[in-house]
Amino acid sequence: MEYHNPVLLKECIEGLNINPEGVYVDVTFGGGGHSREILRHLTTGKLYAFDQDEDAIKNKIDDPRFVLIKQNFRYLKNFLKMYNALPIDGLLADLGVSSHQFDEAERGFSTRFEAKLDMRMDQNSKVTAAEILNTYSEEDLKRIFRLYGEVDNAGYLASIIYHNRKDKAIETVNDLKVMITKCVKRGKENQYYAQVFQALRIEVNKELEVLEELLKQSLEVLKPGGRLVVMSYHSLEDRLVKNFTRTGKIEGEVEKDFFGNQITPFTQITRKPIVPNEKEVESNSRARSAKLRIAEKK
């Protein structure tokens, strides 16, 4: 199974500050690149990895120190409790879609291939992108395109889809592209379709909700001195991670004690996100929008 090189691998591993005897979690196993590197730094330590994608499960690592859990990482705390693995020394999350998922035409993640509009990371979940496009109200379509895709003309786009789907259901990538042609600025087609697809993918997989749950649980599962290492690929995710590592709150509001001192559960190891250098972006296009943030639980 062809998976591309993990983004910012060295920086992620350094960020985890690995204790060879510690317990670590890779919540986005994918091709296993990050997990393999973590295992290289462990002696008697343990690594637990999460992934809900059947394709990723095929990359399972045969190592007694490694456990792969076929679940969405929103169930992080429950499964770590079940494995008697709490508290942990470090948690790594490489968010977004893997290169493999983009490159598999039939998964429907990419604007490059003609395929059914699927976009489910967990192939057992019920809701596909096609179902959203064909059943959501005009108002809900507008909301997801504006909020998750940051699409300029989200209202017009939603209206076009809502009124035209009555004549022809939207089943494939080309069905959607043809239907919304008049919404797209000339010369900006690829960028526009990417924003639309991002919005649909986030809605199908409830990505922001799941990330919020992960961040909140990270505080409960990490031991003091434990590291949280999160790589995101768009501004919505990065904003959540930034707010949470800065304040311990998703919305980013600062709590203060009786004396007016800020109460923050994390020390930010990175005030500004780490981004890949030009060389890495050249060799791995997925790295272009990556932002890595690292925090340590107090």
Secondary structure as a PSIPRED ss2 file (coil, helix, strand):
# PSIPRED VFORMAT (PSIPRED V4.0)

   1 M C   1.000  0.000  0.000
   2 E C   1.000  0.000  0.000
   3 Y C   1.000  0.000  0.000
   4 H C   1.000  0.000  0.000
   5 N C   1.000  0.000  0.000
   6 P C   1.000  0.000  0.000
   7 V C   1.000  0.000  0.000
   8 L C   1.000  0.000  0.000
   9 L H   0.000  1.000  0.000
  10 K H   0.000  1.000  0.000
  11 E H   0.000  1.000  0.000
  12 C H   0.000  1.000  0.000
  13 I H   0.000  1.000  0.000
  14 E H   0.000  1.000  0.000
  15 G H   0.000  1.000  0.000
  16 L H   0.000  1.000  0.000
  17 N C   1.000  0.000  0.000
  18 I C   1.000  0.000  0.000
  19 N C   1.000  0.000  0.000
  20 P C   1.000  0.000  0.000
  21 E C   1.000  0.000  0.000
  22 G C   1.000  0.000  0.000
  23 V E   0.000  0.000  1.000
  24 Y E   0.000  0.000  1.000
  25 V E   0.000  0.000  1.000
  26 D E   0.000  0.000  1.000
  27 V C   1.000  0.000  0.000
  28 T C   1.000  0.000  0.000
  29 F C   1.000  0.000  0.000
  30 G C   1.000  0.000  0.000
  31 G C   1.000  0.000  0.000
  32 G C   1.000  0.000  0.000
  33 G H   0.000  1.000  0.000
  34 H H   0.000  1.000  0.000
  35 S H   0.000  1.000  0.000
  36 R H   0.000  1.000  0.000
  37 E H   0.000  1.000  0.000
  38 I H   0.000  1.000  0.000
  39 L H   0.000  1.000  0.000
  40 R H   0.000  1.000  0.000
  41 H C   1.000  0.000  0.000
  42 L C   1.000  0.000  0.000
  43 T C   1.000  0.000  0.000
  44 T C   1.000  0.000  0.000
  45 G C   1.000  0.000  0.000
  46 K E   0.000  0.000  1.000
  47 L E   0.000  0.000  1.000
  48 Y E   0.000  0.000  1.000
  49 A E   0.000  0.000  1.000
  50 F E   0.000  0.000  1.000
  51 D C   1.000  0.000  0.000
  52 Q C   1.000  0.000  0.000
  53 D C   1.000  0.000  0.000
  54 E H   0.000  1.000  0.000
  55 D H   0.000  1.000  0.000
  56 A H   0.000  1.000  0.000
  57 I H   0.000  1.000  0.000
  58 K C   1.000  0.000  0.000
  59 N C   1.000  0.000  0.000
  60 K C   1.000  0.000  0.000
  61 I C   1.000  0.000  0.000
  62 D C   1.000  0.000  0.000
  63 D C   1.000  0.000  0.000
  64 P C   1.000  0.000  0.000
  65 R C   1.000  0.000  0.000
  66 F E   0.000  0.000  1.000
  67 V E   0.000  0.000  1.000
  68 L E   0.000  0.000  1.000
  69 I E   0.000  0.000  1.000
  70 K C   1.000  0.000  0.000
  71 Q C   1.000  0.000  0.000
  72 N C   1.000  0.000  0.000
  73 F H   0.000  1.000  0.000
  74 R H   0.000  1.000  0.000
  75 Y H   0.000  1.000  0.000
  76 L H   0.000  1.000  0.000
  77 K H   0.000  1.000  0.000
  78 N H   0.000  1.000  0.000
  79 F H   0.000  1.000  0.000
  80 L H   0.000  1.000  0.000
  81 K H   0.000  1.000  0.000
  82 M H   0.000  1.000  0.000
  83 Y C   1.000  0.000  0.000
  84 N C   1.000  0.000  0.000
  85 A C   1.000  0.000  0.000
  86 L C   1.000  0.000  0.000
  87 P C   1.000  0.000  0.000
  88 I E   0.000  0.000  1.000
  89 D E   0.000  0.000  1.000
  90 G E   0.000  0.000  1.000
  91 L E   0.000  0.000  1.000
  92 L E   0.000  0.000  1.000
  93 A E   0.000  0.000  1.000
  94 D E   0.000  0.000  1.000
  95 L C   1.000  0.000  0.000
  96 G C   1.000  0.000  0.000
  97 V C   1.000  0.000  0.000
  98 S C   1.000  0.000  0.000
  99 S H   0.000  1.000  0.000
 100 H H   0.000  1.000  0.000
 101 Q H   0.000  1.000  0.000
 102 F H   0.000  1.000  0.000
 103 D H   0.000  1.000  0.000
 104 E C   1.000  0.000  0.000
 105 A H   0.000  1.000  0.000
 106 E H   0.000  1.000  0.000
 107 R H   0.000  1.000  0.000
 108 G C   1.000  0.000  0.000
 109 F C   1.000  0.000  0.000
 110 S C   1.000  0.000  0.000
 111 T C   1.000  0.000  0.000
 112 R C   1.000  0.000  0.000
 113 F C   1.000  0.000  0.000
 114 E C   1.000  0.000  0.000
 115 A C   1.000  0.000  0.000
 116 K E   0.000  0.000  1.000
 117 L C   1.000  0.000  0.000
 118 D C   1.000  0.000  0.000
 119 M C   1.000  0.000  0.000
 120 R C   1.000  0.000  0.000
 121 M C   1.000  0.000  0.000
 122 D C   1.000  0.000  0.000
 123 Q C   1.000  0.000  0.000
 124 N C   1.000  0.000  0.000
 125 S C   1.000  0.000  0.000
 126 K C   1.000  0.000  0.000
 127 V C   1.000  0.000  0.000
 128 T C   1.000  0.000  0.000
 129 A H   0.000  1.000  0.000
 130 A H   0.000  1.000  0.000
 131 E H   0.000  1.000  0.000
 132 I H   0.000  1.000  0.000
 133 L H   0.000  1.000  0.000
 134 N H   0.000  1.000  0.000
 135 T H   0.000  1.000  0.000
 136 Y C   1.000  0.000  0.000
 137 S C   1.000  0.000  0.000
 138 E H   0.000  1.000  0.000
 139 E H   0.000  1.000  0.000
 140 D H   0.000  1.000  0.000
 141 L H   0.000  1.000  0.000
 142 K H   0.000  1.000  0.000
 143 R H   0.000  1.000  0.000
 144 I H   0.000  1.000  0.000
 145 F H   0.000  1.000  0.000
 146 R H   0.000  1.000  0.000
 147 L H   0.000  1.000  0.000
 148 Y H   0.000  1.000  0.000
 149 G H   0.000  1.000  0.000
 150 E C   1.000  0.000  0.000
 151 V C   1.000  0.000  0.000
 152 D C   1.000  0.000  0.000
 153 N C   1.000  0.000  0.000
 154 A H   0.000  1.000  0.000
 155 G H   0.000  1.000  0.000
 156 Y H   0.000  1.000  0.000
 157 L H   0.000  1.000  0.000
 158 A H   0.000  1.000  0.000
 159 S H   0.000  1.000  0.000
 160 I H   0.000  1.000  0.000
 161 I H   0.000  1.000  0.000
 162 Y H   0.000  1.000  0.000
 163 H H   0.000  1.000  0.000
 164 N H   0.000  1.000  0.000
 165 R C   1.000  0.000  0.000
 166 K C   1.000  0.000  0.000
 167 D C   1.000  0.000  0.000
 168 K C   1.000  0.000  0.000
 169 A C   1.000  0.000  0.000
 170 I C   1.000  0.000  0.000
 171 E C   1.000  0.000  0.000
 172 T E   0.000  0.000  1.000
 173 V H   0.000  1.000  0.000
 174 N H   0.000  1.000  0.000
 175 D H   0.000  1.000  0.000
 176 L H   0.000  1.000  0.000
 177 K H   0.000  1.000  0.000
 178 V H   0.000  1.000  0.000
 179 M H   0.000  1.000  0.000
 180 I C   1.000  0.000  0.000
 181 T H   0.000  1.000  0.000
 182 K H   0.000  1.000  0.000
 183 C H   0.000  1.000  0.000
 184 V C   1.000  0.000  0.000
 185 K C   1.000  0.000  0.000
 186 R C   1.000  0.000  0.000
 187 G C   1.000  0.000  0.000
 188 K C   1.000  0.000  0.000
 189 E H   0.000  1.000  0.000
 190 N H   0.000  1.000  0.000
 191 Q H   0.000  1.000  0.000
 192 Y H   0.000  1.000  0.000
 193 Y H   0.000  1.000  0.000
 194 A H   0.000  1.000  0.000
 195 Q H   0.000  1.000  0.000
 196 V H   0.000  1.000  0.000
 197 F H   0.000  1.000  0.000
 198 Q H   0.000  1.000  0.000
 199 A H   0.000  1.000  0.000
 200 L H   0.000  1.000  0.000
 201 R H   0.000  1.000  0.000
 202 I H   0.000  1.000  0.000
 203 E H   0.000  1.000  0.000
 204 V H   0.000  1.000  0.000
 205 N H   0.000  1.000  0.000
 206 K C   1.000  0.000  0.000
 207 E H   0.000  1.000  0.000
 208 L H   0.000  1.000  0.000
 209 E H   0.000  1.000  0.000
 210 V H   0.000  1.000  0.000
 211 L H   0.000  1.000  0.000
 212 E H   0.000  1.000  0.000
 213 E H   0.000  1.000  0.000
 214 L H   0.000  1.000  0.000
 215 L H   0.000  1.000  0.000
 216 K H   0.000  1.000  0.000
 217 Q H   0.000  1.000  0.000
 218 S H   0.000  1.000  0.000
 219 L H   0.000  1.000  0.000
 220 E H   0.000  1.000  0.000
 221 V H   0.000  1.000  0.000
 222 L E   0.000  0.000  1.000
 223 K E   0.000  0.000  1.000
 224 P E   0.000  0.000  1.000
 225 G E   0.000  0.000  1.000
 226 G E   0.000  0.000  1.000
 227 R E   0.000  0.000  1.000
 228 L E   0.000  0.000  1.000
 229 V E   0.000  0.000  1.000
 230 V E   0.000  0.000  1.000
 231 M E   0.000  0.000  1.000
 232 S E   0.000  0.000  1.000
 233 Y C   1.000  0.000  0.000
 234 H C   1.000  0.000  0.000
 235 S H   0.000  1.000  0.000
 236 L H   0.000  1.000  0.000
 237 E H   0.000  1.000  0.000
 238 D H   0.000  1.000  0.000
 239 R H   0.000  1.000  0.000
 240 L H   0.000  1.000  0.000
 241 V H   0.000  1.000  0.000
 242 K H   0.000  1.000  0.000
 243 N H   0.000  1.000  0.000
 244 F H   0.000  1.000  0.000
 245 T H   0.000  1.000  0.000
 246 R H   0.000  1.000  0.000
 247 T H   0.000  1.000  0.000
 248 G C   1.000  0.000  0.000
 249 K C   1.000  0.000  0.000
 250 I C   1.000  0.000  0.000
 251 E C   1.000  0.000  0.000
 252 G C   1.000  0.000  0.000
 253 E C   1.000  0.000  0.000
 254 V C   1.000  0.000  0.000
 255 E E   0.000  0.000  1.000
 256 K E   0.000  0.000  1.000
 257 D C   1.000  0.000  0.000
 258 F C   1.000  0.000  0.000
 259 F C   1.000  0.000  0.000
 260 G C   1.000  0.000  0.000
 261 N C   1.000  0.000  0.000
 262 Q E   0.000  0.000  1.000
 263 I E   0.000  0.000  1.000
 264 T C   1.000  0.000  0.000
 265 P C   1.000  0.000  0.000
 266 F E   0.000  0.000  1.000
 267 T E   0.000  0.000  1.000
 268 Q E   0.000  0.000  1.000
 269 I C   1.000  0.000  0.000
 270 T C   1.000  0.000  0.000
 271 R C   1.000  0.000  0.000
 272 K C   1.000  0.000  0.000
 273 P C   1.000  0.000  0.000
 274 I E   0.000  0.000  1.000
 275 V C   1.000  0.000  0.000
 276 P C   1.000  0.000  0.000
 277 N C   1.000  0.000  0.000
 278 E H   0.000  1.000  0.000
 279 K H   0.000  1.000  0.000
 280 E H   0.000  1.000  0.000
 281 V H   0.000  1.000  0.000
 282 E H   0.000  1.000  0.000
 283 S H   0.000  1.000  0.000
 284 N C   1.000  0.000  0.000
 285 S H   0.000  1.000  0.000
 286 R H   0.000  1.000  0.000
 287 A H   0.000  1.000  0.000
 288 R H   0.000  1.000  0.000
 289 S H   0.000  1.000  0.000
 290 A C   1.000  0.000  0.000
 291 K E   0.000  0.000  1.000
 292 L E   0.000  0.000  1.000
 293 R E   0.000  0.000  1.000
 294 I E   0.000  0.000  1.000
 295 A E   0.000  0.000  1.000
 296 E E   0.000  0.000  1.000
 297 K E   0.000  0.000  1.000
 298 K C   1.000  0.000  0.000
